[in-house]
Amino acid sequence: MRRYRGRVLYGPFASLDPGDMQALEAETGYPVPVAYRAFLEVAHGGSLDYSVRVPPGPDGEIIAFSDLYRAGRDDRGEYGFGTLTGEYRQWAKIIGAGRALLPIAHNGGGDTLFLELDGQSPGRVIAFIHGLPSWTGLTGQDTVAVVGDSFDAYLDSLFISEDIAEMAWEDAQNIDSSDPWHDAVEAWLNEGLPGWRERPWALRYAACDRARPTRR
């Protein structure tokens, strides 16, 4: 577990090779924004289990871009899925040469988070989410929205959603309380979701703990 700008990051982490960043900049033709590079120095290889509203505002859909892409090559020595360079190459075929957008994170639903490298506001963070069928109750059309005027601004806008908090705490109950993961989840909730212990789902698990028989 590591912290960055008040956010808790989960490992395992990997060191950031300056040569990989140089190769990425050569690939895109643009420098990596300073704020994002500083984040990678701490978070590279880890995950960021927070959510953002897309588009920003009370009516935006709550989306988590927890899976962060990595610099350099994958375990097979290729610029494959999950690498910054590999994802950039794939999206460049879709977006075309008119924009320089670096994919930096995604989620299991195929939604992608981009870092703008060109234009009048390099460093902006842009979210793309896929439209879903009406029965889901979620956004029915593809949506593109700016979710941060800078990478630091994006981080500052993140929050822990109730659904993810409940699932994470439920998972933590299924492991021994001496496991470091249990403490990491608790620290994440303590710092990002004040008053979480009074939530119905937290009280439910607390009641279960009290009901468990103890050995004498």
C-alpha positions in Angstrom: 0.0 0.0 0.0 1.2 3.5 -0.9 -0.2 7.0 -0.7 -0.3 9.8 -3.2 -2.1 13.1 -2.9 -4.4 11.7 -0.2 -5.2 8.5 -2.2 -4.4 5.0 -1.2 -2.8 2.8 -3.9 -2.7 -1.0 -3.9 0.3 -3.0 -5.1 2.2 -4.9 -6.2 4.3 -2.0 -7.5 7.1 -1.9 -10.1 9.9 0.6 -10.4 9.6 3.1 -13.3 12.4 2.8 -15.8 13.3 6.3 -17.2 14.2 4.5 -20.5 10.6 3.3 -20.8 9.4 6.9 -20.4 11.8 8.1 -23.1 10.6 5.4 -25.4 7.0 6.4 -24.8 7.7 10.0 -25.6 9.5 9.0 -28.7 6.4 6.9 -29.7 3.9 9.7 -29.1 6.1 12.7 -30.1 5.1 14.5 -26.9 6.5 14.8 -23.4 4.7 13.0 -20.6 3.0 15.6 -18.4 4.9 16.3 -15.3 2.0 15.6 -12.9 1.3 12.2 -14.5 5.0 11.2 -14.4 5.2 12.1 -10.7 2.2 9.9 -10.1 3.9 6.9 -11.9 7.0 7.3 -9.9 4.9 6.2 -6.9 2.0 4.2 -8.4 3.6 2.3 -11.3 2.3 -1.2 -11.4 -0.4 -0.6 -8.8 -4.2 0.1 -8.9 -6.3 3.1 -7.9 -9.7 2.0 -6.6 -11.6 5.2 -6.7 -14.4 6.6 -8.8 -15.2 9.7 -10.8 -18.4 11.1 -12.3 -18.7 11.1 -16.1 -19.5 13.8 -17.0 -18.6 15.7 -13.8 -21.5 16.8 -11.7 -24.3 15.2 -9.7 -25.9 13.6 -12.7 -22.8 12.0 -14.1 -22.4 8.3 -14.1 -20.1 6.9 -11.4 -17.2 5.2 -13.1 -14.0 3.6 -11.7 -10.8 3.5 -13.8 -9.0 1.3 -11.4 -6.7 -0.6 -13.7 -3.6 1.5 -14.5 -1.6 0.9 -17.7 2.1 0.3 -17.2 5.1 1.8 -18.9 7.5 -0.4 -20.8 6.9 -3.9 -22.2 4.7 -6.7 -20.8 5.9 -10.0 -19.4 6.4 -11.4 -22.9 8.7 -8.5 -23.8 6.1 -6.9 -26.1 4.1 -3.6 -26.1 0.9 -5.6 -25.5 -2.4 -5.1 -23.8 -2.0 -3.1 -20.6 1.1 -1.2 -21.6 1.0 2.5 -22.3 2.7 2.2 -25.6 0.6 -0.8 -26.8 -2.6 0.9 -25.8 -1.5 4.1 -27.5 -0.8 2.3 -30.7 -4.2 0.6 -30.7 -6.2 3.7 -30.0 -4.2 5.8 -32.5 -5.7 3.5 -35.2 -9.2 4.5 -34.0 -8.7 8.1 -33.2 -6.5 8.9 -36.1 -3.6 11.3 -36.4 -5.6 14.4 -35.5 -5.3 13.9 -31.7 -2.6 12.7 -29.3 -4.4 11.0 -26.5 -2.6 8.6 -24.3 -4.7 5.8 -22.7 -3.7 5.5 -19.1 -6.3 3.4 -17.3 -9.4 1.3 -18.0 -12.1 -0.8 -16.3 -13.7 -4.2 -16.9 -16.5 -2.6 -18.9 -14.2 -1.3 -21.7 -14.3 2.3 -20.5 -11.0 4.1 -20.9 -9.2 7.1 -19.3 -7.0 9.3 -21.5 -4.3 11.9 -21.0 -4.3 14.7 -23.5 -0.8 15.3 -24.9 -1.5 17.9 -27.5 -3.9 20.8 -28.1 -4.2 23.9 -26.1 -4.5 22.1 -22.7 -2.0 19.3 -22.6 -2.3 17.3 -19.4 -6.1 17.3 -19.4 -7.8 14.0 -18.4 -10.6 12.7 -20.7 -12.9 9.8 -20.0 -14.6 7.6 -22.6 -17.4 5.3 -21.5 -19.4 2.9 -23.6 -23.2 3.3 -23.9 -25.0 0.3 -22.4 -28.5 -1.2 -23.0 -31.4 0.6 -21.4 -32.1 -2.3 -19.0 -28.9 -1.5 -17.1 -30.2 1.9 -16.1 -26.8 3.4 -17.0 -25.8 5.8 -19.8 -27.2 4.5 -23.1 -24.8 6.3 -25.5 -21.1 6.6 -25.8 -19.9 9.5 -23.7 -16.6 11.6 -23.8 -16.0 14.1 -21.1 -13.1 16.1 -19.5 -12.8 14.8 -15.9 -9.8 16.9 -14.9 -8.0 20.0 -16.2 -4.8 18.3 -15.1 -3.9 14.9 -13.7 -3.6 16.3 -10.2 -7.1 17.8 -10.5 -8.4 14.5 -11.7 -6.9 12.7 -8.6 -8.4 15.4 -6.3 -11.9 14.7 -7.8 -11.8 11.0 -7.1 -14.0 9.4 -4.4 -14.8 5.9 -3.0 -18.2 4.7 -4.3 -20.5 2.9 -2.0 -20.7 -0.2 -4.2 -16.9 -0.6 -4.4 -16.6 0.1 -0.7 -19.1 -2.6 0.2 -17.5 -5.2 -2.0 -14.0 -4.4 -0.8 -15.0 -4.7 2.9 -16.9 -7.9 2.2 -13.8 -9.3 0.6 -11.7 -8.2 3.6 -14.0 -10.1 5.9 -13.2 -13.3 4.2 -9.5 -13.2 5.1 -7.7 -13.3 8.4 -7.6 -10.0 10.2 -3.8 -10.3 10.5 -3.4 -10.3 6.7 -1.9 -7.0 5.5 -4.7 -6.7 2.9 -7.3 -6.4 5.6 -5.4 -3.4 7.1 -5.0 -1.8 3.6 -8.7 -1.9 2.9 -9.4 -0.5 6.3 -6.9 2.4 5.8 -8.4 3.1 2.3 -11.9 3.4 3.8 -10.8 5.4 6.8 -9.1 8.0 4.6 -11.5 8.1 1.7 -15.0 7.4 3.2 -15.5 9.2 6.5 -18.1 7.6 8.7 -18.1 4.3 6.7 -18.4 2.2 9.8 -22.0 3.6 10.2 -23.0 2.5 6.7 -25.6 -0.4 6.8 -23.3 -2.8 5.0 -20.5 -2.1 7.6 -22.9 -2.5 10.5 -24.1 -5.8 9.0 -20.7 -7.3 9.0 -20.0 -5.9 12.5 -23.1 -7.6 13.8 -22.0 -10.9 12.2 -18.6 -10.6 14.0 -20.4 -10.1 17.3 -22.6 -13.1 16.7 -19.7 -15.5 16.0 -19.0 -17.9 18.9 -15.8 -17.5 20.8 -13.6 -20.3 22.2 -13.1 -20.5 25.9 
